[in-house]
Amino acid sequence: MSKAHRGKGLRELTARGRGACPLCKRESVKVLYELEAEGNKMKVCKTCKAAAAHGKKSVS
């Protein structure tokens, strides 16, 4: 089977979904995952989302 449509949703986002993560401050990573902190929603990278879910990284 063809995989021609993989990542199609990323092409519509600005900069293909890449930017700087507000938690780890890394640049040019995919910031696609929403994380809610004190009523505010922010988009973070995959590793920060997993770390926050497991309590290893605090969101403030």
MMTF fields as JSON, N, C-alpha, C and O atoms, coordinates in Angstrom:
{
  "mmtfVersion": "1.0.0",
  "mmtfProducer": "UNKNOWN",
  "numBonds": 239,
  "numAtoms": 240,
  "numGroups": 60,
  "numChains": 1,
  "numModels": 1,
  "chainsPerModel": [1],
  "groupsPerChain": [60],
  "chainIdList": ["A"],
  "bondAtomList": [4, 2, 8, 6, 12, 10, 16, 14, 20, 18, 24, 22, 28, 26, 32, 30, 36, 34, 40, 38, 44, 42, 48, 46, 52, 50, 56, 54, 60, 58, 64, 62, 68, 66, 72, 70, 76, 74, 80, 78, 84, 82, 88, 86, 92, 90, 96, 94, 100, 98, 104, 102, 108, 106, 112, 110, 116, 114, 120, 118, 124, 122, 128, 126, 132, 130, 136, 134, 140, 138, 144, 142, 148, 146, 152, 150, 156, 154, 160, 158, 164, 162, 168, 166, 172, 170, 176, 174, 180, 178, 184, 182, 188, 186, 192, 190, 196, 194, 200, 198, 204, 202, 208, 206, 212, 210, 216, 214, 220, 218, 224, 222, 228, 226, 232, 230, 236, 234],
  "bondOrderList": [1, 1, 1, 1, 1, 1, 1, 1, 1, 1, 1, 1, 1, 1, 1, 1, 1, 1, 1, 1, 1, 1, 1, 1, 1, 1, 1, 1, 1, 1, 1, 1, 1, 1, 1, 1, 1, 1, 1, 1, 1, 1, 1, 1, 1, 1, 1, 1, 1, 1, 1, 1, 1, 1, 1, 1, 1, 1, 1],
  "groupList": [{"groupName": "MET", "atomNameList": ["N", "CA", "C", "O"], "elementList": ["N", "C", "C", "O"], "formalChargeList": [0, 0, 0, 0], "bondAtomList": [1, 0, 2, 1, 3, 2], "bondOrderList": [1, 1, 2], "singleLetterCode": "M", "chemCompType": "L-PEPTIDE LINKING"}, {"groupName": "SER", "atomNameList": ["N", "CA", "C", "O"], "elementList": ["N", "C", "C", "O"], "formalChargeList": [0, 0, 0, 0], "bondAtomList": [1, 0, 2, 1, 3, 2], "bondOrderList": [1, 1, 2], "singleLetterCode": "S", "chemCompType": "L-PEPTIDE LINKING"}, {"groupName": "LYS", "atomNameList": ["N", "CA", "C", "O"], "elementList": ["N", "C", "C", "O"], "formalChargeList": [0, 0, 0, 0], "bondAtomList": [1, 0, 2, 1, 3, 2], "bondOrderList": [1, 1, 2], "singleLetterCode": "K", "chemCompType": "L-PEPTIDE LINKING"}, {"groupName": "ALA", "atomNameList": ["N", "CA", "C", "O"], "elementList": ["N", "C", "C", "O"], "formalChargeList": [0, 0, 0, 0], "bondAtomList": [1, 0, 2, 1, 3, 2], "bondOrderList": [1, 1, 2], "singleLetterCode": "A", "chemCompType": "L-PEPTIDE LINKING"}, {"groupName": "HIS", "atomNameList": ["N", "CA", "C", "O"], "elementList": ["N", "C", "C", "O"], "formalChargeList": [0, 0, 0, 0], "bondAtomList": [1, 0, 2, 1, 3, 2], "bondOrderList": [1, 1, 2], "singleLetterCode": "H", "chemCompType": "L-PEPTIDE LINKING"}, {"groupName": "ARG", "atomNameList": ["N", "CA", "C", "O"], "elementList": ["N", "C", "C", "O"], "formalChargeList": [0, 0, 0, 0], "bondAtomList": [1, 0, 2, 1, 3, 2], "bondOrderList": [1, 1, 2], "singleLetterCode": "R", "chemCompType": "L-PEPTIDE LINKING"}, {"groupName": "GLY", "atomNameList": ["N", "CA", "C", "O"], "elementList": ["N", "C", "C", "O"], "formalChargeList": [0, 0, 0, 0], "bondAtomList": [1, 0, 2, 1, 3, 2], "bondOrderList": [1, 1, 2], "singleLetterCode": "G", "chemCompType": "PEPTIDE LINKING"}, {"groupName": "LEU", "atomNameList": ["N", "CA", "C", "O"], "elementList": ["N", "C", "C", "O"], "formalChargeList": [0, 0, 0, 0], "bondAtomList": [1, 0, 2, 1, 3, 2], "bondOrderList": [1, 1, 2], "singleLetterCode": "L", "chemCompType": "L-PEPTIDE LINKING"}, {"groupName": "GLU", "atomNameList": ["N", "CA", "C", "O"], "elementList": ["N", "C", "C", "O"], "formalChargeList": [0, 0, 0, 0], "bondAtomList": [1, 0, 2, 1, 3, 2], "bondOrderList": [1, 1, 2], "singleLetterCode": "E", "chemCompType": "L-PEPTIDE LINKING"}, {"groupName": "THR", "atomNameList": ["N", "CA", "C", "O"], "elementList": ["N", "C", "C", "O"], "formalChargeList": [0, 0, 0, 0], "bondAtomList": [1, 0, 2, 1, 3, 2], "bondOrderList": [1, 1, 2], "singleLetterCode": "T", "chemCompType": "L-PEPTIDE LINKING"}, {"groupName": "CYS", "atomNameList": ["N", "CA", "C", "O"], "elementList": ["N", "C", "C", "O"], "formalChargeList": [0, 0, 0, 0], "bondAtomList": [1, 0, 2, 1, 3, 2], "bondOrderList": [1, 1, 2], "singleLetterCode": "C", "chemCompType": "L-PEPTIDE LINKING"}, {"groupName": "PRO", "atomNameList": ["N", "CA", "C", "O"], "elementList": ["N", "C", "C", "O"], "formalChargeList": [0, 0, 0, 0], "bondAtomList": [1, 0, 2, 1, 3, 2], "bondOrderList": [1, 1, 2], "singleLetterCode": "P", "chemCompType": "L-PEPTIDE LINKING"}, {"groupName": "VAL", "atomNameList": ["N", "CA", "C", "O"], "elementList": ["N", "C", "C", "O"], "formalChargeList": [0, 0, 0, 0], "bondAtomList": [1, 0, 2, 1, 3, 2], "bondOrderList": [1, 1, 2], "singleLetterCode": "V", "chemCompType": "L-PEPTIDE LINKING"}, {"groupName": "TYR", "atomNameList": ["N", "CA", "C", "O"], "elementList": ["N", "C", "C", "O"], "formalChargeList": [0, 0, 0, 0], "bondAtomList": [1, 0, 2, 1, 3, 2], "bondOrderList": [1, 1, 2], "singleLetterCode": "Y", "chemCompType": "L-PEPTIDE LINKING"}, {"groupName": "ASN", "atomNameList": ["N", "CA", "C", "O"], "elementList": ["N", "C", "C", "O"], "formalChargeList": [0, 0, 0, 0], "bondAtomList": [1, 0, 2, 1, 3, 2], "bondOrderList": [1, 1, 2], "singleLetterCode": "N", "chemCompType": "L-PEPTIDE LINKING"}],
  "groupTypeList": [0, 1, 2, 3, 4, 5, 6, 2, 6, 7, 5, 8, 7, 9, 3, 5, 6, 5, 6, 3, 10, 11, 7, 10, 2, 5, 8, 1, 12, 2, 12, 7, 13, 8, 7, 8, 3, 8, 6, 14, 2, 0, 2, 12, 10, 2, 9, 10, 2, 3, 3, 3, 3, 4, 6, 2, 2, 1, 12, 1],
  "groupIdList": [1, 2, 3, 4, 5, 6, 7, 8, 9, 10, 11, 12, 13, 14, 15, 16, 17, 18, 19, 20, 21, 22, 23, 24, 25, 26, 27, 28, 29, 30, 31, 32, 33, 34, 35, 36, 37, 38, 39, 40, 41, 42, 43, 44, 45, 46, 47, 48, 49, 50, 51, 52, 53, 54, 55, 56, 57, 58, 59, 60],
  "secStructList": [7, 7, 7, 6, 6, 6, 6, 2, 2, 2, 2, 6, 1, 4, 4, 4, 4, 3, 3, 7, 7, 6, 6, 6, 7, 7, 1, 1, 3, 3, 7, 7, 3, 3, 3, 3, 3, 6, 6, 3, 3, 3, 3, 3, 7, 2, 2, 2, 2, 2, 2, 2, 2, 6, 6, 1, 1, 7, 7, 7],
  "xCoordList": [0.829, 0.0, 0.872, 1.972, 0.356, 1.09, 1.006, 0.016, 2.026, 2.054, 2.155, 2.867, 1.443, 1.541, 0.899, 1.281, -0.058, -0.772, -0.275, -0.907, 0.819, 1.354, 1.894, 2.73, 1.412, 1.849, 1.129, 1.598, -0.004, -0.729, -1.222, -1.21, -1.651, -2.14, -1.055, -1.351, 0.198, 1.303, 1.613, 2.114, 1.327, 1.63, 0.772, 1.164, -0.402, -1.3, -0.913, -1.326, -0.141, 0.255, 1.396, 2.159, 1.503, 2.617, 3.926, 4.018, 4.903, 6.243, 6.174, 7.033, 5.16, 4.957, 4.857, 5.238, 4.338, 4.155, 5.404, 5.422, 6.441, 7.702, 7.853, 7.354, 8.556, 8.793, 9.609, 10.281, 9.547, 10.28, 9.328, 8.248, 9.721, 8.908, 9.063, 10.185, 7.939, 8.047, 8.586, 9.023, 8.567, 9.06, 10.552, 11.301, 10.985, 12.396, 13.246, 14.468, 12.613, 13.292, 14.066, 14.918, 13.769, 14.414, 13.736, 12.528, 14.504, 13.969, 13.905, 14.612, 13.064, 12.873, 12.395, 12.786, 11.558, 10.93, 9.436, 8.902, 8.78, 7.346, 6.62, 6.708, 5.915, 5.131, 3.663, 2.976, 3.2, 1.87, 0.945, -0.266, 1.468, 0.685, 0.228, 1.042, -1.087, -1.627, -1.498, -1.746, -1.107, -0.955, -1.629, -1.411, -2.443, -3.168, -2.459, -2.209, -2.143, -1.457, -2.172, -2.174, -2.783, -3.462, -4.538, -4.716, -5.241, -6.31, -5.852, -6.688, -4.566, -4.03, -3.583, -2.971, -3.888, -3.439, -2.177, -2.103, -1.198, 0.049, 0.411, 0.045, 1.121, 1.563, 3.01, 3.871, 3.267, 4.604, 5.053, 4.268, 6.311, 6.848, 6.432, 5.87, 6.711, 6.272, 6.936, 6.27, 8.215, 8.912, 8.437, 8.347, 8.134, 7.651, 6.239, 5.894, 5.422, 4.074, 4.12, 3.373, 5.002, 5.132, 5.71, 5.274, 6.686, 7.296, 6.302, 6.292, 5.471, 4.469, 3.383, 2.857, 3.044, 2.032, 2.499, 1.69, 3.805, 4.36, 4.87, 5.411, 4.703, 5.09, 6.574, 7.055, 7.295, 8.729, 9.06, 10.156, 8.118, 8.338, 7.132, 5.994, 7.373, 6.252, 5.907, 6.774, 4.626, 4.127, 3.695, 2.74, 4.405, 4.032, 4.16, 3.886],
  "yCoordList": [-1.187, 0.0, 1.248, 1.263, 2.283, 3.524, 4.342, 4.271, 5.095, 5.959, 7.421, 8.215, 7.767, 9.102, 10.175, 11.342, 9.82, 10.826, 10.935, 11.608, 10.304, 10.373, 11.773, 12.277, 12.395, 13.747, 14.823, 15.961, 14.502, 15.481, 16.651, 17.796, 16.37, 17.43, 18.407, 19.557, 17.964, 18.846, 19.877, 20.958, 19.563, 20.503, 21.748, 22.804, 21.638, 22.779, 23.738, 24.897, 23.292, 24.131, 25.056, 24.769, 26.17, 27.078, 26.42, 25.785, 26.561, 25.986, 24.476, 23.875, 23.876, 22.42, 21.895, 20.758, 22.735, 22.318, 22.41, 21.927, 23.017, 23.103, 24.471, 25.477, 24.482, 25.735, 25.463, 24.437, 26.381, 26.249, 25.783, 26.348, 24.766, 24.257, 25.209, 25.548, 25.644, 26.588, 25.97, 26.704, 24.649, 24.023, 23.723, 24.114, 23.038, 22.64, 23.607, 23.467, 24.58, 25.636, 25.107, 25.808, 23.873, 23.374, 23.995, 24.231, 24.259, 24.881, 23.873, 22.865, 24.15, 23.325, 21.921, 20.966, 21.782, 20.499, 20.641, 21.75, 19.526, 19.554, 19.859, 19.093, 20.966, 21.344, 21.137, 22.064, 19.913, 19.523, 19.153, 19.062, 18.938, 18.372, 19.46, 20.234, 19.519, 20.535, 20.092, 18.936, 21.034, 20.79, 21.943, 23.105, 21.631, 22.676, 22.989, 22.097, 24.253, 24.695, 25.916, 26.972, 25.778, 26.875, 27.51, 28.728, 26.688, 27.182, 27.638, 27.902, 27.738, 28.142, 26.913, 26.003, 26.892, 25.791, 26.207, 27.297, 25.335, 25.595, 24.372, 23.251, 24.584, 23.482, 23.164, 24.044, 21.881, 21.446, 20.293, 19.766, 19.902, 18.786, 17.459, 17.432, 16.395, 15.063, 14.639, 14.061, 14.908, 14.484, 15.253, 14.683, 16.536, 17.328, 16.919, 16.951, 16.539, 16.085, 14.796, 14.637, 13.875, 12.614, 12.834, 12.194, 13.73, 14.0, 14.664, 14.368, 15.552, 16.211, 15.226, 15.329, 14.284, 13.304, 12.341, 11.837, 12.087, 11.185, 11.904, 11.269, 13.233, 13.996, 14.312, 14.712, 14.141, 14.411, 15.85, 16.326, 16.549, 17.938, 18.739, 18.388, 19.803, 20.607, 21.67, 22.24, 21.908, 22.91, 24.117, 24.049, 25.211, 26.413, 27.639, 28.744],
  "zCoordList": [0.0, 0.0, 0.0, 0.552, -0.628, -0.735, 0.551, 1.28, 0.811, 1.986, 1.542, 2.158, 0.476, -0.111, 0.756, 0.662, 1.59, 2.365, 3.799, 4.613, 4.124, 5.484, 5.751, 5.002, 6.82, 7.168, 6.396, 6.354, 5.777, 4.971, 5.822, 5.37, 7.046, 7.919, 8.342, 8.665, 8.345, 8.733, 7.66, 7.969, 6.417, 5.332, 5.409, 4.914, 6.028, 6.125, 7.25, 7.227, 8.222, 9.352, 8.965, 8.042, 9.68, 9.442, 9.829, 10.88, 9.017, 9.218, 9.39, 10.036, 8.816, 8.864, 10.298, 10.576, 11.213, 12.592, 13.439, 14.572, 12.914, 13.647, 14.285, 13.78, 15.414, 16.12, 17.368, 17.474, 18.3, 19.558, 20.653, 20.822, 21.387, 22.489, 23.677, 24.054, 24.272, 25.392, 26.683, 27.569, 26.813, 28.043, 27.983, 28.878, 26.943, 26.881, 26.06, 26.01, 25.419, 24.645, 23.431, 22.885, 23.01, 21.795, 20.587, 20.6, 19.551, 18.351, 17.219, 17.229, 16.257, 15.052, 15.376, 14.705, 16.389, 16.707, 16.43, 16.408, 16.223, 15.981, 17.29, 18.249, 17.323, 18.494, 18.14, 17.71, 18.327, 17.882, 19.023, 18.818, 20.207, 21.292, 22.247, 22.749, 22.501, 23.394, 24.842, 25.186, 25.672, 27.099, 27.814, 27.47, 28.805, 29.519, 30.834, 31.645, 31.029, 32.238, 32.787, 32.155, 33.963, 34.647, 33.764, 33.768, 33.022, 32.164, 30.788, 29.924, 30.564, 29.263, 28.487, 29.047, 27.21, 26.372, 25.638, 25.07, 25.655, 24.934, 24.119, 24.472, 23.04, 22.202, 22.547, 22.544, 22.846, 23.242, 22.361, 21.574, 22.491, 21.716, 22.358, 23.452, 21.675, 22.095, 23.402, 24.261, 23.574, 24.78, 26.006, 27.094, 25.848, 26.978, 27.363, 28.545, 26.404, 26.715, 27.528, 28.493, 27.132, 27.851, 29.242, 30.199, 29.367, 30.667, 31.608, 32.803, 31.09, 31.928, 32.351, 33.46, 31.494, 31.827, 32.915, 33.694, 32.965, 33.958, 35.197, 36.103, 35.246, 36.418, 36.509, 37.569, 35.431, 35.466, 35.121, 35.417, 34.496, 34.127, 34.583, 34.269, 35.316, 35.806, 34.771, 34.109, 34.661, 33.727, 34.546, 35.319, 34.367, 35.114, 34.268, 34.737]
}
